Structures are given as C-alpha cells and as structure tokens.
C-alpha cells in the first residue's frame, strides 16, 4: 500500500501554491522578494520535515523567517568587514 499521509514537502508545495494570488497581486518589484521567501521555505524543508507539526504551514513560515535572518546576518557581517577596512 502507498502513503496515506502527505509528506511535508507536499504540504509545503500546496501551501506555496496557495500563495500564488498574493504574488500575482504584488508589484513587479516586490515579486522577487516574495520568490526569495519561497526559496527560503524550500531550502529549509529538510528541517521542517522533522517537525511533525499539526499545522504544516508553521514550519514553512519559520523557514522563511530563518532565511531572512540568515541573509541579514550575512549582510551585517559584510558591513562589519567593510567598516574594518
């Protein structure tokens, strides 16, 4: 018999697909940022799959926040290095 429950990645894809109307409503200059959020959710999907959360959207949102924090850390480190010069 096959799988009866959807995997986290399937939940993630369904959740991200449900956000398509939001992306469509965004201005063109904001769509790239929105797409980066979606990429963050995918890049941390391996971690999200370990969290057997009753609401599979929660790990997706946490992954998006984590992706933003990672990018912010990289930019802060870059600014610090430039200020040291």
MMTF fields as JSON, N, C-alpha, C and O atoms, coordinates in Angstrom:
{
  "mmtfVersion": "1.0.0",
  "mmtfProducer": "UNKNOWN",
  "numBonds": 339,
  "numAtoms": 340,
  "numGroups": 85,
  "numChains": 1,
  "numModels": 1,
  "chainsPerModel": [1],
  "groupsPerChain": [85],
  "chainIdList": ["A"],
  "bondAtomList": [4, 2, 8, 6, 12, 10, 16, 14, 20, 18, 24, 22, 28, 26, 32, 30, 36, 34, 40, 38, 44, 42, 48, 46, 52, 50, 56, 54, 60, 58, 64, 62, 68, 66, 72, 70, 76, 74, 80, 78, 84, 82, 88, 86, 92, 90, 96, 94, 100, 98, 104, 102, 108, 106, 112, 110, 116, 114, 120, 118, 124, 122, 128, 126, 132, 130, 136, 134, 140, 138, 144, 142, 148, 146, 152, 150, 156, 154, 160, 158, 164, 162, 168, 166, 172, 170, 176, 174, 180, 178, 184, 182, 188, 186, 192, 190, 196, 194, 200, 198, 204, 202, 208, 206, 212, 210, 216, 214, 220, 218, 224, 222, 228, 226, 232, 230, 236, 234, 240, 238, 244, 242, 248, 246, 252, 250, 256, 254, 260, 258, 264, 262, 268, 266, 272, 270, 276, 274, 280, 278, 284, 282, 288, 286, 292, 290, 296, 294, 300, 298, 304, 302, 308, 306, 312, 310, 316, 314, 320, 318, 324, 322, 328, 326, 332, 330, 336, 334],
  "bondOrderList": [1, 1, 1, 1, 1, 1, 1, 1, 1, 1, 1, 1, 1, 1, 1, 1, 1, 1, 1, 1, 1, 1, 1, 1, 1, 1, 1, 1, 1, 1, 1, 1, 1, 1, 1, 1, 1, 1, 1, 1, 1, 1, 1, 1, 1, 1, 1, 1, 1, 1, 1, 1, 1, 1, 1, 1, 1, 1, 1, 1, 1, 1, 1, 1, 1, 1, 1, 1, 1, 1, 1, 1, 1, 1, 1, 1, 1, 1, 1, 1, 1, 1, 1, 1],
  "groupList": [{"groupName": "UNK", "atomNameList": ["N", "CA", "C", "O"], "elementList": ["N", "C", "C", "O"], "formalChargeList": [0, 0, 0, 0], "bondAtomList": [1, 0, 2, 1, 3, 2], "bondOrderList": [1, 1, 2], "singleLetterCode": "X", "chemCompType": "L-PEPTIDE LINKING"}],
  "groupTypeList": [0, 0, 0, 0, 0, 0, 0, 0, 0, 0, 0, 0, 0, 0, 0, 0, 0, 0, 0, 0, 0, 0, 0, 0, 0, 0, 0, 0, 0, 0, 0, 0, 0, 0, 0, 0, 0, 0, 0, 0, 0, 0, 0, 0, 0, 0, 0, 0, 0, 0, 0, 0, 0, 0, 0, 0, 0, 0, 0, 0, 0, 0, 0, 0, 0, 0, 0, 0, 0, 0, 0, 0, 0, 0, 0, 0, 0, 0, 0, 0, 0, 0, 0, 0, 0],
  "groupIdList": [1, 2, 3, 4, 5, 6, 7, 8, 9, 10, 11, 12, 13, 14, 15, 16, 17, 18, 19, 20, 21, 22, 23, 24, 25, 26, 27, 28, 29, 30, 31, 32, 33, 34, 35, 36, 37, 38, 39, 40, 41, 42, 43, 44, 45, 46, 47, 48, 49, 50, 51, 52, 53, 54, 55, 56, 57, 58, 59, 60, 61, 62, 63, 64, 65, 66, 67, 68, 69, 70, 71, 72, 73, 74, 75, 76, 77, 78, 79, 80, 81, 82, 83, 84, 85],
  "secStructList": [7, 7, 7, 1, 1, 7, 7, 2, 2, 2, 2, 2, 2, 2, 2, 2, 2, 2, 6, 2, 2, 2, 2, 2, 2, 1, 7, 2, 2, 2, 2, 2, 2, 2, 2, 2, 2, 2, 2, 2, 2, 2, 2, 6, 2, 2, 2, 2, 6, 6, 7, 7, 7, 1, 1, 2, 2, 2, 2, 2, 2, 2, 2, 2, 2, 2, 2, 2, 2, 2, 2, 2, 2, 2, 2, 2, 2, 2, 2, 2, 2, 2, 2, 2, 7],
  "xCoordList": [0.836, 0.0, 0.88, 2.024, 0.326, 1.066, 0.912, 0.288, 1.491, 1.461, 0.057, -0.589, -0.414, -1.754, -1.693, -2.665, -0.559, -0.398, 0.563, 1.559, 0.251, 1.133, 2.441, 2.461, 3.525, 4.819, 4.858, 4.011, 5.852, 5.994, 6.22, 5.659, 7.032, 7.301, 6.029, 5.854, 5.154, 3.872, 3.024, 2.407, 2.993, 2.282, 2.89, 2.172, 4.211, 4.901, 4.525, 4.201, 4.566, 4.2, 2.755, 2.453, 1.862, 0.455, 0.31, -0.428, 1.015, 0.96, 1.491, 0.869, 2.643, 3.228, 2.36, 2.271, 1.722, 0.801, -0.41, -0.964, -0.823, -1.971, -1.633, -2.53, -0.346, 0.087, 0.213, 0.537, -0.036, 0.095, -0.747, -0.267, -1.989, -2.754, -2.093, -2.19, -1.429, -0.73, 0.41, 0.587, 1.185, 2.298, 1.793, 2.386, 0.704, 0.145, -0.286, -0.189, -0.758, -1.226, -0.078, -0.274, 1.108, 2.246, 2.738, 2.568, 3.343, 4.008, 5.199, 5.761, 5.572, 6.661, 7.935, 8.625, 8.255, 9.496, 9.474, 10.531, 8.307, 8.209, 8.135, 8.289, 7.908, 7.771, 9.07, 9.052, 10.192, 11.476, 11.691, 12.156, 11.358, 11.481, 10.556, 10.929, 9.366, 8.407, 8.951, 8.845, 9.529, 10.106, 11.265, 11.463, 12.029, 13.123, 12.592, 13.208, 11.452, 10.826, 10.449, 10.668, 9.882, 9.504, 10.736, 10.696, 11.826, 13.06, 13.593, 14.13, 13.442, 13.87, 13.099, 13.666, 11.807, 10.986, 11.465, 11.508, 11.825, 12.311, 13.697, 13.989, 14.546, 15.919, 16.002, 16.972, 14.997, 14.978, 13.922, 13.543, 13.456, 12.41, 12.884, 12.09, 14.165, 14.671, 14.463, 14.134, 14.653, 14.446, 12.959, 12.547, 12.166, 10.726, 10.085, 9.088, 10.656, 10.079, 10.271, 9.532, 11.261, 11.47, 10.456, 10.212, 9.868, 8.887, 7.517, 6.946, 7.007, 5.7, 4.627, 3.959, 4.483, 3.576, 2.165, 1.976, 1.183, -0.212, -0.617, -1.542, 0.073, -0.172, 1.094, 2.042, 1.139, 2.371, 2.799, 3.909, 1.94, 2.333, 3.316, 4.132, 3.238, 4.108, 5.591, 6.343, 6.048, 7.462, 7.836, 8.971, 6.891, 7.161, 7.449, 8.397, 6.633, 6.806, 8.098, 8.825, 8.383, 9.635, 10.827, 11.821, 10.74, 11.816, 12.015, 13.147, 10.918, 11.024, 11.701, 12.549, 11.323, 11.933, 13.417, 14.254, 13.735, 15.124, 15.952, 17.089, 15.39, 16.085, 16.365, 17.442, 15.396, 15.604, 16.687, 17.525, 16.67, 17.67, 19.063, 20.029, 19.163, 20.452, 20.985, 22.161, 20.124, 20.521, 20.938, 21.928, 20.193, 20.523, 21.878, 22.676, 22.141, 23.444, 24.578, 25.616, 24.377, 25.401, 25.67, 26.823, 24.612, 24.776, 25.435, 26.267, 25.072, 25.703, 27.193, 28.007, 27.55, 28.967, 29.718, 30.863, 29.077, 29.704, 29.942, 31.005, 28.966, 29.122, 30.256, 31.068, 30.318, 31.39, 32.758, 33.684, 32.895, 34.179, 34.539, 35.701, 33.558, 33.823, 34.187, 35.014, 33.579, 33.887, 35.279, 35.89, 35.79, 37.122, 38.213, 39.331, 37.916, 38.931, 39.26, 40.09],
  "yCoordList": [-1.175, 0.0, 1.238, 1.218, 2.286, 3.542, 4.399, 4.022, 5.528, 6.515, 7.086, 7.428, 7.188, 7.744, 9.199, 9.939, 9.602, 10.991, 11.704, 11.135, 12.935, 13.719, 14.013, 14.155, 14.102, 14.447, 15.945, 16.707, 16.344, 17.772, 18.562, 19.643, 18.025, 18.745, 18.91, 19.928, 17.927, 18.071, 19.157, 19.969, 19.171, 20.24, 21.596, 22.573, 21.649, 22.893, 23.385, 24.558, 22.497, 22.889, 23.352, 24.325, 22.669, 23.091, 24.471, 25.316, 24.694, 25.989, 27.089, 28.142, 26.844, 27.86, 28.11, 29.242, 27.069, 27.258, 28.08, 28.818, 27.956, 28.742, 30.231, 31.07, 30.554, 31.948, 32.618, 33.803, 31.886, 32.452, 33.708, 34.648, 33.763, 35.008, 36.219, 37.339, 35.989, 37.096, 37.574, 38.776, 36.63, 37.001, 37.771, 38.77, 37.303, 37.954, 39.387, 40.264, 39.627, 40.961, 41.915, 43.13, 41.375, 42.223, 43.022, 42.623, 44.142, 44.914, 44.117, 43.297, 44.362, 43.615, 43.678, 42.669, 44.844, 44.986, 44.208, 43.981, 43.799, 43.03, 41.525, 40.746, 41.122, 39.687, 38.929, 37.778, 39.568, 38.895, 38.593, 37.51, 39.537, 39.313, 38.197, 37.369, 38.179, 37.123, 35.763, 34.783, 35.709, 34.454, 33.997, 32.798, 34.949, 34.591, 33.975, 33.065, 34.469, 33.855, 32.404, 31.517, 32.181, 30.817, 29.921, 28.763, 30.456, 29.68, 29.343, 28.258, 30.277, 30.006, 28.832, 27.965, 28.815, 27.712, 26.383, 25.38, 26.372, 25.135, 24.757, 23.576, 25.752, 25.427, 24.839, 24.154, 25.097, 24.534, 23.439, 23.088, 22.907, 21.877, 20.629, 19.953, 20.323, 19.142, 19.276, 18.299, 20.483, 20.699, 20.708, 20.175, 21.31, 21.363, 19.995, 19.777, 19.076, 17.732, 16.985, 16.047, 17.402, 16.768, 17.215, 16.51, 18.375, 18.898, 18.385, 18.845, 17.459, 16.885, 17.791, 17.432, 18.958, 19.975, 19.728, 19.28, 20.02, 19.814, 20.767, 20.48, 21.894, 22.842, 22.924, 23.603, 22.252, 22.21, 23.568, 23.704, 24.563, 25.895, 26.552, 27.379, 26.19, 26.801, 26.586, 27.561, 25.369, 25.205, 25.983, 26.441, 26.134, 26.905, 28.354, 28.948, 28.913, 30.311, 30.483, 31.458, 29.532, 29.596, 29.518, 30.215, 28.686, 28.579, 29.894, 30.288, 30.571, 31.864, 32.888, 33.66, 32.89, 33.817, 33.49, 34.391, 32.21, 31.788, 32.212, 32.659, 32.075, 32.516, 34.005, 34.446, 34.785, 36.229, 36.546, 37.42, 35.831, 36.061, 35.718, 36.421, 34.64, 34.233, 35.316, 35.675, 35.828, 36.883, 38.138, 38.778, 38.491, 39.656, 39.477, 40.413, 38.291, 38.014, 38.186, 38.766, 37.68, 37.811, 39.278, 39.685, 40.067, 41.49, 42.235, 43.114, 41.892, 42.524, 42.206, 43.084, 40.969, 40.581, 41.314, 41.726, 41.467, 42.174, 43.641, 44.187, 44.273, 45.669, 45.784, 46.706, 44.864, 44.888, 44.778, 45.5, 43.88, 43.727, 44.996, 45.403, 45.618, 46.85, 48.0, 48.843, 48.039, 49.095, 48.931, 49.914, 47.702, 47.451, 47.933, 48.198, 48.048, 48.459, 49.917, 50.418],
  "zCoordList": [0.0, 0.0, 0.0, 0.456, -0.512, -0.599, 0.638, 1.63, 0.532, 1.613, 1.767, 0.777, 3.0, 3.227, 3.673, 3.528, 4.211, 4.635, 3.695, 3.249, 3.41, 2.548, 3.28, 4.502, 2.522, 3.11, 3.401, 2.935, 4.176, 4.471, 3.186, 3.008, 2.307, 1.049, 0.219, -0.451, 0.258, -0.444, 0.211, -0.479, 1.544, 2.249, 1.913, 1.7, 1.868, 1.559, 0.169, -0.012, -0.803, -2.168, -2.25, -2.942, -1.554, -1.537, -0.911, -1.417, 0.189, 0.861, -0.048, -0.188, -0.664, -1.537, -2.762, -3.237, -3.276, -4.401, -3.994, -4.808, -2.739, -2.276, -2.192, -2.105, -2.218, -2.141, -3.506, -3.581, -4.573, -5.918, -6.131, -6.764, -5.627, -5.815, -5.146, -5.647, -4.025, -3.366, -4.251, -4.447, -4.787, -5.66, -6.865, -7.27, -7.428, -8.613, -8.301, -9.16, -7.089, -6.703, -6.369, -6.328, -6.134, -5.777, -6.975, -8.127, -6.675, -7.725, -8.221, -7.494, -9.442, -10.062, -9.232, -9.086, -8.687, -7.924, -6.609, -6.019, -6.139, -4.891, -5.121, -4.18, -6.332, -6.62, -6.393, -5.956, -6.688, -6.483, -4.999, -4.645, -4.146, -2.698, -2.245, -1.413, -2.788, -2.461, -2.891, -2.152, -4.08, -4.569, -3.691, -3.493, -3.167, -2.264, -0.973, -0.418, -0.495, 0.682, 0.395, 1.22, -0.778, -1.151, -1.232, -0.815, -1.769, -1.852, -0.464, -0.244, 0.467, 1.847, 2.425, 3.091, 2.164, 2.668, 2.099, 2.811, 0.819, 0.203, 0.718, 0.907, 0.943, 1.337, 2.743, 3.068, 3.58, 4.924, 5.071, 6.188, 3.964, 4.009, 4.746, 5.401, 4.642, 5.351, 6.855, 7.528, 7.381, 8.82, 9.159, 10.189, 8.296, 8.531, 8.554, 9.244, 7.801, 7.756, 9.08, 9.378, 9.869, 11.173, 12.208, 13.187, 11.999, 12.94, 12.53, 11.541, 13.267, 12.951, 13.556, 14.525, 12.965, 13.494, 12.982, 11.851, 13.813, 13.404, 12.287, 11.528, 12.186, 11.102, 10.258, 10.653, 9.105, 8.316, 7.769, 7.255, 7.873, 7.409, 8.375, 7.968, 9.638, 10.643, 10.324, 10.337, 10.039, 9.687, 8.425, 8.293, 7.499, 6.283, 6.629, 6.117, 7.493, 7.884, 8.675, 8.482, 9.568, 10.326, 9.374, 9.574, 8.353, 7.367, 6.627, 6.35, 6.305, 5.629, 6.536, 6.089, 7.799, 8.759, 8.923, 8.967, 9.012, 9.157, 7.946, 8.095, 6.758, 5.551, 5.573, 5.17, 6.044, 6.161, 7.184, 6.958, 8.316, 9.36, 8.852, 9.147, 8.091, 7.533, 6.599, 6.661, 5.744, 4.811, 5.575, 5.221, 6.612, 7.424, 8.106, 8.149, 8.636, 9.258, 8.256, 8.577, 7.042, 6.005, 5.696, 5.559, 5.586, 5.286, 6.443, 6.219, 7.675, 8.84, 8.887, 9.175, 8.609, 8.589, 7.49, 7.674, 6.371, 5.251, 5.608, 5.311, 6.238, 6.662, 7.676, 7.593, 8.624, 9.627, 8.973, 9.345, 8.0, 7.3, 6.544, 6.53, 5.919, 5.175, 6.107, 5.759, 7.281, 8.246, 8.84, 9.259, 8.882, 9.425, 8.485, 8.926, 7.227, 6.233, 6.336, 5.577]
}
